[in-house]
Amino acid sequence: MIEFKITGDYIPMIQLLKAANLVQTGGEAQIVVTEGEVKYNGHVDYRKRLKVKKGDTVEFRDVTIRLI
């Protein structure tokens, strides 16, 4: 599990995937989200610009990110 600290109120989903080094590019992040490879708080979510906030969890492949 990765604990990811955000400084503002939220971080967009595709930026989070890039910042956590789970994807190489923003384009790759958009693809994995639109193909349903990412779970947001336990459910598949297709929104690329989803505002992920403190306390949320994001799962991608075998990695879980918890925002703090």
Secondary structure as the mmCIF struct_conf table of DSSP 4:
data_model
#
loop_
_struct_conf.conf_type_id
_struct_conf.id
_struct_conf.beg_label_comp_id
_struct_conf.beg_label_asym_id
_struct_conf.beg_label_seq_id
_struct_conf.end_label_comp_id
_struct_conf.end_label_asym_id
_struct_conf.end_label_seq_id
STRN STRN1 ILE A 2 PHE A 4
BEND BEND1 THR A 7 ASP A 9
STRN STRN2 TYR A 10 PRO A 12
HELX_RH_AL_P HELX_RH_AL_P1 MET A 13 ALA A 19
TURN_TY1_P TURN_TY1_P1 ALA A 20 ASN A 21
BEND BEND2 LEU A 22 THR A 25
HELX_RH_AL_P HELX_RH_AL_P2 GLY A 26 THR A 34
TURN_TY1_P TURN_TY1_P2 GLU A 35 GLY A 36
STRN STRN3 VAL A 38 TYR A 40
TURN_TY1_P TURN_TY1_P3 ASN A 41 GLY A 42
STRN STRN4 HIS A 43 VAL A 44
TURN_TY1_P TURN_TY1_P4 LYS A 48 ARG A 49
STRN STRN5 LYS A 51 LYS A 53
TURN_TY1_P TURN_TY1_P5 LYS A 54 GLY A 55
STRN STRN6 THR A 57 PHE A 60
TURN_TY1_P TURN_TY1_P6 ARG A 61 ASP A 62
STRN STRN7 VAL A 63 LEU A 67
#
